[in-house]
Amino acid sequence: MVFHAGFGTAHTAKSTKCWLNDHGVGVLDWPANSPDLNPIENLWGIVKKKMEA
């Protein structure tokens, strides 16, 4: 299992990291503000423009 973590304090807390490690959950680090790696973010901009038209 892989956990896609954000940078919220709940995801980066030492206790959370320990729990994930103890339970064999891999963590996928994700750079902040990277719409190129998260295509849905681009889609929301397109949908918003269509709704405003």
Secondary structure as a PSIPRED ss2 file (coil, helix, strand):
# PSIPRED VFORMAT (PSIPRED V4.0)

   1 M C   1.000  0.000  0.000
   2 V E   0.000  0.000  1.000
   3 F E   0.000  0.000  1.000
   4 H E   0.000  0.000  1.000
   5 A C   1.000  0.000  0.000
   6 G C   1.000  0.000  0.000
   7 F C   1.000  0.000  0.000
   8 G C   1.000  0.000  0.000
   9 T H   0.000  1.000  0.000
  10 A H   0.000  1.000  0.000
  11 H H   0.000  1.000  0.000
  12 T H   0.000  1.000  0.000
  13 A C   1.000  0.000  0.000
  14 K H   0.000  1.000  0.000
  15 S H   0.000  1.000  0.000
  16 T H   0.000  1.000  0.000
  17 K H   0.000  1.000  0.000
  18 C H   0.000  1.000  0.000
  19 W H   0.000  1.000  0.000
  20 L H   0.000  1.000  0.000
  21 N H   0.000  1.000  0.000
  22 D H   0.000  1.000  0.000
  23 H C   1.000  0.000  0.000
  24 G C   1.000  0.000  0.000
  25 V C   1.000  0.000  0.000
  26 G E   0.000  0.000  1.000
  27 V E   0.000  0.000  1.000
  28 L E   0.000  0.000  1.000
  29 D C   1.000  0.000  0.000
  30 W C   1.000  0.000  0.000
  31 P C   1.000  0.000  0.000
  32 A C   1.000  0.000  0.000
  33 N C   1.000  0.000  0.000
  34 S C   1.000  0.000  0.000
  35 P H   0.000  1.000  0.000
  36 D H   0.000  1.000  0.000
  37 L H   0.000  1.000  0.000
  38 N C   1.000  0.000  0.000
  39 P H   0.000  1.000  0.000
  40 I H   0.000  1.000  0.000
  41 E H   0.000  1.000  0.000
  42 N H   0.000  1.000  0.000
  43 L H   0.000  1.000  0.000
  44 W H   0.000  1.000  0.000
  45 G H   0.000  1.000  0.000
  46 I H   0.000  1.000  0.000
  47 V H   0.000  1.000  0.000
  48 K H   0.000  1.000  0.000
  49 K H   0.000  1.000  0.000
  50 K H   0.000  1.000  0.000
  51 M H   0.000  1.000  0.000
  52 E H   0.000  1.000  0.000
  53 A C   1.000  0.000  0.000
